[in-house]
Amino acid sequence: MKSIILVGYMCAGKTTVGKSLAKNMGVDFYDLDWYIEDRFHKRIPDIFAEKGEAGFRDIERRMLHEAAEFENIVLSCGGGTPCFFDNMEYMNQAGITFYLKASINTLITHYRLSHTIRPLLKDKSDDELEVFMRSQLRERSSYYEQAQHIIDVNVLDNYDKIDIIVSQIRKILNRENGKMEN
C-alpha cells in the first residue's frame, strides 16, 4: 500500500486525524516534524532559529523524500511542506494525498487549544494571528488543493468527530483500492 499523506494548514488536525487513521488501519503513523526532530535531535523551533526558514525547508524536503518512501504508513506533513520545491507533486506520486481543509475560525480555535510551539505564529496578538493566518492560507491554498482528495475538517470540534473524518478517508481509500484492483 502506498503512503497516506495528510496536508493542510497548521492546526487543521493533521496529526490528530493521522494518529487515529493509522490506528484504525493498523499501520504506523509518522508526523514529518517529529521525524525531523528525531533525525536531527533538535526541536523544529531550534532548527528554524539556527538555519532560518530556507535551511529548515531544505531539511524538510529531504526528510519528506525519506519518510514518504515507507510503505503502509500515514504521514502528516507540516503546514508549509506542500508549498516549497516540488513537494506537493512528489507527495502525489509517492502516496495518496488528503488536504484537511479548515476555515480560519476552526484553525484559530485549534491553535488556541494546541500546546505545540509554532515558530511562524508565536508572539502574535489575536488580530495579528488572524491577519497572518488568512494571508498565509490564501497563499498556500493552491498548493493544498493539488492533493488528490479534500476533506472538510470544520466538524473537528471534539474528539468524537475524529471518527467521522477517519471514516470519510477510509471510504475514499476503499474506493481507490477498488479502482486499483479492477
Secondary structure, DSSP 8 states (H G I E B T S, - for coil): --EEEEE-STTSSHHHHHHHHHHHHT-EEEEHHHHHHHHHTS-HHHHHHHHHHHHHHHHHHHHHHHHTTSSSEEEE--TTGGGSTTHHHHHHHHEEEEEEE--HHHHHHHHHH--S--TTTTT--HHHHHHHHHHHHHHHHHHHTTSSEEEE-TT-SSGGGHHHHHHHHHHHHHHHHHHHH-
